[in-house]
Amino acid sequence: ILHMLSVSLFYVCLLPLPSSSTFQSTGRSVGVRYTQGNWEGVLGTDLVSLPKGPNGTIAINIAAIQLSDSFFLPGIDWQGILGLAYPMLARPDSSVEPFFNSVVNQLGIPNMFSLQMCGAGLSDSSAVNPPAGSLIMGGAEPTLYRGSIWYTPIVEEWYYQVEVLKLEVGDQSLNLDCKEYNVDKAIVDSGTTLLRLPINVFNAVVETITRSSQIENFSSGFWDGTKLACWKKDENPMELFPKLSIYLRATNASQSFRITILPQLYIQPIVDTENNLGCFRFGMSPSSSGLVIGATVMEGFYVVFDRSQKKLGFALSSCAVSDGKPLSEIAGPFSAADVAADCSGGVLKEPVLWMISYALVAVCALILIGLLLLLLPCRHRDRGEITDESSLVRHRIK
């Protein structure tokens, strides 16, 4: 089961319908279309228990996926998605109670969970030590992290939206306006594989890496994800690349803290090839829908989603280690006086944007109707009747 923070319900791939004796279909269709791939199914309810989690059986909303296209990766035995986001992202609409809300309400556990993703430095084809991790519901597990937990506020409760203040490549700041990092939104999402950056930010990161590192004549296809970069296995390409740091606003709004990943997390091994070569991909990509702190970064940290206090915490993950050396760092606090008081002030949630759009359309339609009434001549019949031939009914907003 894949855990994702950009969806809210529990989705399982079952055709034609679950064989569970307790599953009950609501008859409501449900589906999600992504940038790449989509799925469709039916919404229902079922009873579930968590063998290694809180004791008890709970009734949950569950979507049975009956049809999908380019959604489940080939060769991977995923059975579905466990969504842990807020009700606003629930499908078909926000009236459907999400999975984790049901767990909290029915079992009475604290409204928080924590996540450790252990895949740093492992290739997609790794069979000896396959990627693993832990999901802790109701709290945090001290044995899974080192040092202190640093918290940043959750800006909006839909995705887990945070406020990014700046990025550094090595010791060089990108020197962009902080609102550039939060264009549309900046979120933390374990269901996103890469670190996704707004286009301007992505271009600045690539330019700074190529300018400051020892890389020469490097193919542009590596940066845009169309080509792999390969080195001899006795070479260490990580020495060519700098660290990458993300500054997040602290719960004290006048301060920030920095999470840093080493190149082993964003220069990712893919497959072993012949001719004694090791090949890698770039763990970042450009985004037109906001900044997404995905698995590329999350694998370096133990992440705490404290929904009750509306904050999200980062600590050093106990499994983000290679050859005995940590692959991530946390430092702070730093003064946030050099950035705007609100770097995400222009960000609005999608439903709010929809409502504003509908309101603007309605206002424009009313103005247009008024102009038509003023411009269209009134034809007087013999009995003094006035007829309206503008067919306003056809212009109603549906």
C-alpha positions as a Markdown table, in Angstrom:
| # | Residue | x | y | z |
|---|---|---|---|---|
| 1 | Ile | 0.0 | 0.0 | 0.0 |
| 2 | Leu | 1.4 | 3.4 | -0.9 |
| 3 | His | 1.0 | 6.2 | 1.6 |
| 4 | Met | 0.2 | 9.6 | 0.1 |
| 5 | Leu | -0.5 | 13.0 | 1.7 |
| 6 | Ser | -2.1 | 14.7 | -1.3 |
| 7 | Val | -5.2 | 12.5 | -1.1 |
| 8 | Ser | -7.6 | 11.9 | 1.8 |
| 9 | Leu | -9.4 | 8.6 | 1.4 |
| 10 | Phe | -8.4 | 4.9 | 1.4 |
| 11 | Tyr | -8.3 | 3.7 | -2.2 |
| 12 | Val | -7.9 | 0.0 | -3.1 |
| 13 | Cys | -7.5 | -1.6 | -6.5 |
| 14 | Leu | -10.3 | -4.1 | -6.7 |
| 15 | Leu | -12.2 | -5.4 | -9.7 |
| 16 | Pro | -15.1 | -5.6 | -10.1 |
| 17 | Leu | -15.9 | -5.0 | -6.4 |
| 18 | Pro | -14.2 | -6.0 | -3.1 |
| 19 | Ser | -14.7 | -9.5 | -1.9 |
| 20 | Ser | -15.0 | -8.2 | 1.7 |
| 21 | Ser | -18.3 | -9.3 | 3.3 |
| 22 | Thr | -18.5 | -6.0 | 5.1 |
| 23 | Phe | -18.0 | -3.7 | 2.0 |
| 24 | Gln | -21.1 | -1.7 | 1.1 |
| 25 | Ser | -21.2 | 0.4 | -2.0 |
| 26 | Thr | -22.8 | 3.8 | -1.8 |
| 27 | Gly | -23.4 | 3.8 | -5.6 |
| 28 | Arg | -21.4 | 7.1 | -5.9 |
| 29 | Ser | -18.8 | 7.2 | -8.6 |
| 30 | Val | -15.4 | 8.5 | -7.7 |
| 31 | Gly | -12.3 | 9.2 | -9.7 |
| 32 | Val | -9.1 | 11.3 | -9.8 |
| 33 | Arg | -7.2 | 12.6 | -12.7 |
| 34 | Tyr | -3.5 | 13.4 | -12.2 |
| 35 | Thr | -0.9 | 15.2 | -14.3 |
| 36 | Gln | 0.0 | 11.7 | -15.5 |
| 37 | Gly | -2.5 | 8.9 | -15.1 |
| 38 | Asn | -6.0 | 8.6 | -13.6 |
| 39 | Trp | -8.4 | 6.1 | -12.0 |
| 40 | Glu | -12.1 | 5.6 | -11.6 |
| 41 | Gly | -14.1 | 3.5 | -9.2 |
| 42 | Val | -17.0 | 3.4 | -6.7 |
| 43 | Leu | -17.3 | 4.9 | -3.2 |
| 44 | Gly | -18.2 | 2.5 | -0.4 |
| 45 | Thr | -17.8 | 1.8 | 3.3 |
| 46 | Asp | -16.0 | -1.0 | 5.1 |
| 47 | Leu | -14.7 | -2.2 | 8.4 |
| 48 | Val | -11.0 | -2.3 | 8.9 |
| 49 | Ser | -8.5 | -3.0 | 11.7 |
| 50 | Leu | -4.9 | -2.1 | 12.0 |
| 51 | Pro | -2.9 | -5.2 | 13.1 |
| 52 | Lys | 0.2 | -3.1 | 14.1 |
| 53 | Gly | -1.6 | 0.1 | 15.0 |
| 54 | Pro | -4.3 | 1.3 | 17.4 |
| 55 | Asn | -6.5 | -1.5 | 18.7 |
| 56 | Gly | -10.1 | -1.6 | 17.4 |
| 57 | Thr | -12.2 | -2.0 | 14.3 |
| 58 | Ile | -13.3 | 1.2 | 12.5 |
| 59 | Ala | -15.9 | 2.0 | 9.8 |
| 60 | Ile | -14.2 | 3.9 | 7.0 |
| 61 | Asn | -15.1 | 5.4 | 3.6 |
| 62 | Ile | -13.2 | 3.4 | 0.9 |
| 63 | Ala | -13.0 | 3.8 | -2.9 |
| 64 | Ala | -12.8 | 0.6 | -4.9 |
| 65 | Ile | -10.6 | 1.4 | -8.0 |
| 66 | Gln | -12.1 | -0.4 | -11.0 |
| 67 | Leu | -10.3 | 1.2 | -13.8 |
| 68 | Ser | -6.9 | 2.9 | -14.0 |
| 69 | Asp | -4.6 | 4.3 | -16.7 |
| 70 | Ser | -0.9 | 5.0 | -16.2 |
| 71 | Phe | -1.4 | 5.2 | -12.4 |
| 72 | Phe | 0.1 | 2.0 | -10.9 |
| 73 | Leu | 3.7 | 1.7 | -12.0 |
| 74 | Pro | 4.5 | -1.4 | -14.0 |
| 75 | Gly | 6.1 | -4.2 | -12.1 |
| 76 | Ile | 5.2 | -2.8 | -8.7 |
| 77 | Asp | 2.7 | -4.7 | -6.5 |
| 78 | Trp | 0.8 | -1.7 | -5.2 |
| 79 | Gln | -2.7 | -2.5 | -4.0 |
| 80 | Gly | -3.9 | 1.0 | -3.5 |
| 81 | Ile | -3.4 | 4.4 | -1.9 |
| 82 | Leu | -3.7 | 5.3 | 1.8 |
| 83 | Gly | -4.6 | 9.0 | 1.8 |
| 84 | Leu | -4.0 | 11.1 | 5.0 |
| 85 | Ala | -4.7 | 14.6 | 3.8 |
| 86 | Tyr | -7.5 | 16.9 | 5.0 |
| 87 | Pro | -11.3 | 16.7 | 4.2 |
| 88 | Met | -11.0 | 19.4 | 1.5 |
| 89 | Leu | -9.2 | 16.9 | -0.7 |
| 90 | Ala | -11.7 | 14.1 | -0.2 |
| 91 | Arg | -13.4 | 12.7 | -3.3 |
| 92 | Pro | -16.1 | 12.9 | -4.6 |
| 93 | Asp | -16.4 | 16.0 | -2.2 |
| 94 | Ser | -15.4 | 17.2 | 1.2 |
| 95 | Ser | -18.5 | 15.8 | 2.9 |
| 96 | Val | -16.9 | 12.4 | 2.8 |
| 97 | Glu | -14.9 | 11.7 | 6.0 |
| 98 | Pro | -11.3 | 10.9 | 5.3 |
| 99 | Phe | -9.5 | 7.8 | 6.6 |
| 100 | Phe | -7.4 | 9.4 | 9.3 |
| 101 | Asn | -10.3 | 11.5 | 10.5 |
| 102 | Ser | -12.3 | 8.3 | 11.0 |
| 103 | Val | -9.4 | 6.7 | 12.9 |
| 104 | Val | -9.1 | 9.7 | 15.3 |
| 105 | Asn | -12.8 | 10.1 | 15.8 |
| 106 | Gln | -13.5 | 6.4 | 16.4 |
| 107 | Leu | -10.4 | 5.2 | 18.3 |
| 108 | Gly | -9.7 | 8.4 | 20.2 |
| 109 | Ile | -6.0 | 8.6 | 19.4 |
| 110 | Pro | -4.2 | 12.0 | 19.2 |
| 111 | Asn | -4.8 | 13.9 | 15.9 |
| 112 | Met | -1.2 | 13.4 | 14.6 |
| 113 | Phe | 0.9 | 10.8 | 12.8 |
| 114 | Ser | 4.5 | 10.5 | 11.8 |
| 115 | Leu | 6.4 | 9.0 | 8.9 |
| 116 | Gln | 9.8 | 7.6 | 8.2 |
| 117 | Met | 10.7 | 6.7 | 4.6 |
| 118 | Cys | 13.8 | 4.6 | 4.2 |
| 119 | Gly | 15.0 | 4.6 | 0.6 |
| 120 | Ala | 18.0 | 6.8 | 0.6 |
| 121 | Gly | 20.7 | 5.6 | -1.8 |
| 122 | Leu | 18.7 | 2.5 | -2.9 |
| 123 | Ser | 18.0 | 1.9 | -6.6 |
| 124 | Asp | 14.6 | 1.1 | -7.9 |
| 125 | Ser | 15.7 | -2.5 | -8.6 |
| 126 | Ser | 17.2 | -3.1 | -5.1 |
| 127 | Ala | 16.0 | -6.5 | -3.9 |
| 128 | Val | 18.5 | -7.2 | -1.1 |
| 129 | Asn | 17.4 | -4.1 | 0.9 |
| 130 | Pro | 14.2 | -2.9 | -0.6 |
| 131 | Pro | 12.9 | 0.6 | 0.4 |
| 132 | Ala | 10.8 | 0.5 | 3.6 |
| 133 | Gly | 9.6 | 2.8 | 6.3 |
| 134 | Ser | 7.2 | 3.3 | 9.2 |
| 135 | Leu | 3.9 | 5.1 | 9.7 |
| 136 | Ile | 3.1 | 5.9 | 13.4 |
| 137 | Met | -0.5 | 6.9 | 14.1 |
| 138 | Gly | -1.2 | 9.0 | 17.2 |
| 139 | Gly | 2.3 | 10.2 | 17.9 |
| 140 | Ala | 6.0 | 10.0 | 17.2 |
| 141 | Glu | 8.5 | 7.1 | 17.8 |
| 142 | Pro | 11.8 | 8.4 | 19.4 |
| 143 | Thr | 13.8 | 5.4 | 18.1 |
| 144 | Leu | 13.2 | 6.5 | 14.5 |
| 145 | Tyr | 14.8 | 9.9 | 14.7 |
| 146 | Arg | 17.9 | 11.6 | 16.1 |
| 147 | Gly | 18.1 | 15.0 | 17.9 |
| 148 | Ser | 15.3 | 17.5 | 18.2 |
| 149 | Ile | 12.1 | 17.9 | 16.1 |
| 150 | Trp | 11.9 | 21.3 | 14.4 |
| 151 | Tyr | 8.4 | 22.5 | 13.6 |
| 152 | Thr | 6.9 | 24.7 | 10.9 |
| 153 | Pro | 3.3 | 25.9 | 10.8 |
| 154 | Ile | 0.8 | 24.2 | 8.5 |
| 155 | Val | -0.3 | 27.3 | 6.4 |
| 156 | Glu | -3.5 | 25.8 | 5.1 |
| 157 | Glu | -5.4 | 22.5 | 5.9 |
| 158 | Trp | -6.0 | 20.9 | 2.6 |
| 159 | Tyr | -2.6 | 19.5 | 1.4 |
| 160 | Tyr | 0.0 | 19.9 | 4.1 |
| 161 | Gln | 1.0 | 23.3 | 3.0 |
| 162 | Val | 4.0 | 25.0 | 4.5 |
| 163 | Glu | 6.0 | 28.3 | 3.9 |
| 164 | Val | 9.4 | 28.1 | 2.2 |
| 165 | Leu | 11.6 | 31.1 | 2.8 |
| 166 | Lys | 14.6 | 30.4 | 0.7 |
| 167 | Leu | 16.8 | 27.8 | -1.0 |
| 168 | Glu | 20.5 | 27.4 | -1.0 |
| 169 | Val | 22.8 | 25.3 | -3.3 |
| 170 | Gly | 25.9 | 24.6 | -1.3 |
| 171 | Asp | 26.5 | 27.8 | 0.5 |
| 172 | Gln | 24.9 | 30.0 | -2.2 |
| 173 | Ser | 21.5 | 31.4 | -1.8 |
| 174 | Leu | 19.3 | 31.6 | -4.9 |
| 175 | Asn | 18.4 | 35.2 | -3.9 |
| 176 | Leu | 14.9 | 34.9 | -5.2 |
| 177 | Asp | 11.8 | 36.6 | -3.8 |
| 178 | Cys | 10.4 | 34.2 | -1.2 |
| 179 | Lys | 7.1 | 34.3 | -2.9 |
| 180 | Glu | 8.7 | 32.5 | -5.9 |
| 181 | Tyr | 9.1 | 29.4 | -3.7 |
| 182 | Asn | 5.4 | 29.5 | -2.7 |
| 183 | Val | 3.9 | 30.2 | -6.2 |
| 184 | Asp | 0.5 | 28.4 | -6.1 |
| 185 | Lys | 1.5 | 26.5 | -3.0 |
| 186 | Ala | 4.4 | 24.7 | -1.2 |
| 187 | Ile | 3.4 | 21.3 | 0.2 |
| 188 | Val | 4.9 | 18.2 | 1.8 |
| 189 | Asp | 3.7 | 15.1 | 0.0 |
| 190 | Ser | 5.1 | 11.5 | 0.4 |
| 191 | Gly | 3.2 | 10.4 | -2.7 |
| 192 | Thr | 5.4 | 12.6 | -4.9 |
| 193 | Thr | 8.7 | 10.9 | -5.8 |
| 194 | Leu | 10.8 | 13.9 | -6.6 |
| 195 | Leu | 11.5 | 17.4 | -5.2 |
| 196 | Arg | 9.3 | 19.5 | -7.5 |
| 197 | Leu | 10.2 | 23.1 | -7.9 |
| 198 | Pro | 8.4 | 26.1 | -9.6 |
| 199 | Ile | 10.0 | 26.6 | -13.0 |
| 200 | Asn | 12.0 | 29.7 | -12.1 |
| 201 | Val | 13.3 | 28.1 | -8.9 |
| 202 | Phe | 14.2 | 24.9 | -10.8 |
| 203 | Asn | 16.1 | 26.8 | -13.4 |
| 204 | Ala | 18.0 | 28.7 | -10.7 |
| 205 | Val | 18.9 | 25.5 | -8.9 |
| 206 | Val | 20.2 | 23.8 | -12.0 |
| 207 | Glu | 22.2 | 27.0 | -13.0 |
| 208 | Thr | 23.7 | 27.3 | -9.6 |
| 209 | Ile | 24.7 | 23.6 | -9.4 |
| 210 | Thr | 26.3 | 23.7 | -12.8 |
| 211 | Arg | 28.1 | 26.9 | -12.1 |
| 212 | Ser | 29.4 | 26.0 | -8.6 |
| 213 | Ser | 30.2 | 22.3 | -9.1 |
| 214 | Gln | 32.9 | 20.4 | -10.9 |
| 215 | Ile | 30.6 | 19.3 | -13.7 |
| 216 | Glu | 31.7 | 20.0 | -17.2 |
| 217 | Asn | 29.8 | 19.4 | -20.5 |
| 218 | Phe | 26.9 | 17.8 | -18.7 |
| 219 | Ser | 23.9 | 16.8 | -20.8 |
| 220 | Ser | 20.8 | 18.9 | -20.4 |
| 221 | Gly | 18.8 | 15.7 | -20.7 |
| 222 | Phe | 20.0 | 14.8 | -17.2 |
| 223 | Trp | 18.4 | 17.9 | -15.7 |
| 224 | Asp | 15.1 | 17.6 | -17.5 |
| 225 | Gly | 14.8 | 13.9 | -16.6 |
| 226 | Thr | 15.1 | 12.5 | -20.1 |
| 227 | Lys | 18.6 | 11.0 | -19.7 |
| 228 | Leu | 20.6 | 9.1 | -17.0 |
| 229 | Ala | 24.1 | 10.0 | -16.0 |
| 230 | Cys | 26.5 | 7.1 | -15.7 |
| 231 | Trp | 29.9 | 6.7 | -14.0 |
| 232 | Lys | 32.3 | 3.8 | -13.5 |
| 233 | Lys | 31.5 | 2.0 | -10.3 |
| 234 | Asp | 34.9 | 2.9 | -8.8 |
| 235 | Glu | 34.1 | 6.6 | -9.2 |
| 236 | Asn | 32.1 | 8.7 | -6.6 |
| 237 | Pro | 29.9 | 11.1 | -8.5 |
| 238 | Met | 28.5 | 12.5 | -5.2 |
| 239 | Glu | 31.7 | 14.5 | -4.8 |
| 240 | Leu | 30.7 | 16.6 | -7.9 |
| 241 | Phe | 27.4 | 17.9 | -6.4 |
| 242 | Pro | 26.7 | 20.3 | -3.6 |
| 243 | Lys | 24.2 | 20.0 | -0.7 |
| 244 | Leu | 20.8 | 21.5 | -1.1 |
| 245 | Ser | 19.1 | 23.4 | 1.7 |
| 246 | Ile | 15.5 | 24.5 | 2.2 |
| 247 | Tyr | 14.6 | 27.2 | 4.8 |
| 248 | Leu | 11.2 | 26.8 | 6.5 |
| 249 | Arg | 9.4 | 29.4 | 8.7 |
| 250 | Ala | 9.6 | 28.3 | 12.3 |
| 251 | Thr | 6.6 | 28.3 | 14.7 |
| 252 | Asn | 8.1 | 31.6 | 16.0 |
| 253 | Ala | 7.3 | 33.6 | 12.8 |
| 254 | Ser | 10.4 | 35.8 | 13.2 |
| 255 | Gln | 12.7 | 32.7 | 12.9 |
| 256 | Ser | 13.4 | 29.9 | 10.4 |
| 257 | Phe | 15.2 | 26.6 | 10.4 |
| 258 | Arg | 17.1 | 24.8 | 7.6 |
| 259 | Ile | 16.7 | 21.2 | 6.4 |
| 260 | Thr | 19.6 | 20.0 | 4.2 |
| 261 | Ile | 20.0 | 17.0 | 2.0 |
| 262 | Leu | 23.3 | 15.7 | 0.7 |
| 263 | Pro | 23.6 | 14.8 | -3.0 |
| 264 | Gln | 23.1 | 11.1 | -2.2 |
| 265 | Leu | 19.4 | 11.9 | -1.8 |
| 266 | Tyr | 18.9 | 13.9 | -5.1 |
| 267 | Ile | 21.3 | 12.1 | -7.3 |
| 268 | Gln | 19.5 | 8.8 | -7.3 |
| 269 | Pro | 20.8 | 5.4 | -8.4 |
| 270 | Ile | 18.4 | 3.7 | -10.9 |
| 271 | Val | 19.7 | 0.5 | -12.3 |
| 272 | Asp | 22.9 | -1.5 | -12.5 |
| 273 | Thr | 24.2 | -1.7 | -16.1 |
| 274 | Glu | 26.7 | -3.7 | -17.9 |
| 275 | Asn | 30.3 | -2.5 | -18.5 |
| 276 | Asn | 30.8 | -1.8 | -14.8 |
| 277 | Leu | 28.7 | 1.4 | -14.8 |
| 278 | Gly | 26.3 | 2.9 | -12.2 |
| 279 | Cys | 23.6 | 5.2 | -13.5 |
| 280 | Phe | 21.7 | 7.9 | -11.8 |
| 281 | Arg | 18.8 | 10.3 | -12.3 |
| 282 | Phe | 18.2 | 13.8 | -11.1 |
| 283 | Gly | 15.8 | 13.8 | -8.2 |
| 284 | Met | 14.2 | 17.2 | -9.0 |
| 285 | Ser | 11.8 | 18.3 | -11.6 |
| 286 | Pro | 10.1 | 21.6 | -12.7 |
| 287 | Ser | 6.5 | 22.1 | -11.6 |
| 288 | Ser | 3.7 | 24.4 | -12.8 |
| 289 | Ser | 1.6 | 23.6 | -9.7 |
| 290 | Gly | 3.7 | 24.6 | -6.8 |
| 291 | Leu | 6.7 | 23.4 | -4.8 |
| 292 | Val | 6.4 | 19.8 | -3.6 |
| 293 | Ile | 8.7 | 18.4 | -0.9 |
| 294 | Gly | 8.5 | 14.8 | -2.0 |
| 295 | Ala | 10.3 | 11.6 | -1.2 |
| 296 | Thr | 13.6 | 13.0 | -2.5 |
| 297 | Val | 13.7 | 15.2 | 0.6 |
| 298 | Met | 11.5 | 13.3 | 3.0 |
| 299 | Glu | 13.8 | 10.2 | 2.9 |
| 300 | Gly | 16.3 | 12.3 | 4.9 |
| 301 | Phe | 13.9 | 13.1 | 7.7 |
| 302 | Tyr | 11.4 | 11.8 | 10.2 |
| 303 | Val | 8.4 | 13.9 | 9.6 |
| 304 | Val | 5.7 | 14.6 | 12.2 |
| 305 | Phe | 2.2 | 15.7 | 11.1 |
| 306 | Asp | 0.8 | 17.3 | 14.2 |
| 307 | Arg | -2.7 | 18.2 | 13.0 |
| 308 | Ser | -4.0 | 19.1 | 16.4 |
| 309 | Gln | -1.4 | 21.9 | 16.8 |
| 310 | Lys | -1.5 | 22.7 | 13.0 |
| 311 | Lys | 2.3 | 22.2 | 12.6 |
| 312 | Leu | 4.6 | 19.9 | 10.8 |
| 313 | Gly | 7.9 | 18.7 | 12.3 |
| 314 | Phe | 11.3 | 17.5 | 10.8 |
| 315 | Ala | 13.9 | 15.5 | 12.6 |
| 316 | Leu | 17.0 | 13.6 | 11.3 |
| 317 | Ser | 15.9 | 10.1 | 10.3 |
| 318 | Ser | 17.7 | 7.1 | 11.8 |
| 319 | Cys | 17.7 | 5.4 | 8.4 |
| 320 | Ala | 19.1 | 8.3 | 6.3 |
| 321 | Val | 22.7 | 7.0 | 6.7 |
| 322 | Ser | 25.2 | 5.7 | 4.2 |
| 323 | Asp | 28.5 | 4.2 | 5.3 |
| 324 | Gly | 27.9 | 5.4 | 8.8 |
| 325 | Lys | 27.5 | 9.0 | 7.7 |
| 326 | Pro | 24.2 | 11.0 | 7.8 |
| 327 | Leu | 22.7 | 12.1 | 4.5 |
| 328 | Ser | 20.7 | 15.0 | 6.0 |
| 329 | Glu | 21.2 | 17.9 | 8.3 |
| 330 | Ile | 19.0 | 20.3 | 10.3 |
| 331 | Ala | 20.2 | 23.7 | 11.7 |
| 332 | Gly | 18.6 | 26.7 | 13.3 |
| 333 | Pro | 17.1 | 28.9 | 14.5 |
| 334 | Phe | 17.9 | 31.7 | 12.1 |
| 335 | Ser | 16.5 | 35.2 | 11.9 |
| 336 | Ala | 13.7 | 35.5 | 9.2 |
| 337 | Ala | 14.1 | 39.3 | 9.2 |
| 338 | Asp | 15.5 | 39.2 | 5.7 |
| 339 | Val | 12.3 | 37.8 | 4.1 |
| 340 | Ala | 8.7 | 39.0 | 3.9 |
| 341 | Ala | 6.4 | 38.5 | 6.8 |
| 342 | Asp | 4.2 | 36.4 | 4.7 |
| 343 | Cys | 5.8 | 34.6 | 1.7 |
| 344 | Ser | 2.6 | 32.7 | 0.9 |
| 345 | Gly | 0.2 | 35.6 | 1.3 |
| 346 | Gly | -1.0 | 35.4 | -2.3 |
| 347 | Val | -1.7 | 31.7 | -2.1 |
| 348 | Leu | -5.4 | 30.7 | -2.1 |
| 349 | Lys | -6.9 | 27.3 | -1.9 |
| 350 | Glu | -8.3 | 25.8 | -5.1 |
| 351 | Pro | -12.0 | 25.8 | -3.8 |
| 352 | Val | -11.6 | 29.5 | -2.9 |
| 353 | Leu | -10.3 | 30.2 | -6.4 |
| 354 | Trp | -13.3 | 28.4 | -7.9 |
| 355 | Met | -15.7 | 30.4 | -5.8 |
| 356 | Ile | -14.0 | 33.7 | -6.8 |
| 357 | Ser | -14.0 | 32.6 | -10.4 |
| 358 | Tyr | -17.7 | 31.8 | -10.3 |
| 359 | Ala | -18.5 | 35.1 | -8.6 |
| 360 | Leu | -16.6 | 37.0 | -11.3 |
| 361 | Val | -18.3 | 35.1 | -14.0 |
| 362 | Ala | -21.7 | 35.9 | -12.4 |
| 363 | Val | -20.9 | 39.6 | -12.1 |
| 364 | Cys | -19.7 | 39.8 | -15.7 |
| 365 | Ala | -22.8 | 38.1 | -16.8 |
| 366 | Leu | -25.0 | 40.5 | -15.0 |
| 367 | Ile | -23.2 | 43.5 | -16.4 |
| 368 | Leu | -23.5 | 42.0 | -19.9 |
| 369 | Ile | -27.2 | 41.4 | -19.4 |
| 370 | Gly | -27.6 | 45.0 | -18.3 |
| 371 | Leu | -25.8 | 46.3 | -21.3 |
| 372 | Leu | -28.0 | 44.2 | -23.6 |
| 373 | Leu | -31.1 | 45.6 | -22.0 |
| 374 | Leu | -29.9 | 49.1 | -22.5 |
| 375 | Leu | -28.8 | 48.6 | -26.1 |
| 376 | Leu | -31.7 | 46.5 | -27.5 |
| 377 | Pro | -34.6 | 48.6 | -28.8 |
| 378 | Cys | -38.0 | 48.1 | -27.2 |
| 379 | Arg | -40.7 | 47.4 | -29.8 |
| 380 | His | -44.1 | 48.8 | -28.8 |
| 381 | Arg | -47.1 | 46.8 | -30.0 |
| 382 | Asp | -50.5 | 48.4 | -30.6 |
| 383 | Arg | -51.7 | 47.5 | -27.1 |
| 384 | Gly | -48.6 | 49.1 | -25.6 |
| 385 | Glu | -47.1 | 45.7 | -24.8 |
| 386 | Ile | -43.3 | 45.4 | -24.5 |
| 387 | Thr | -41.7 | 42.2 | -25.7 |
| 388 | Asp | -38.2 | 41.0 | -24.8 |
| 389 | Glu | -36.5 | 39.2 | -27.7 |
| 390 | Ser | -33.1 | 39.0 | -26.0 |
| 391 | Ser | -33.7 | 35.4 | -24.8 |
| 392 | Leu | -32.1 | 36.0 | -21.5 |
| 393 | Val | -32.9 | 32.4 | -20.4 |
| 394 | Arg | -30.3 | 31.2 | -22.8 |
| 395 | His | -27.7 | 33.2 | -21.0 |
| 396 | Arg | -28.3 | 31.8 | -17.5 |
| 397 | Ile | -25.3 | 30.5 | -15.6 |
| 398 | Lys | -25.8 | 26.8 | -15.2 |
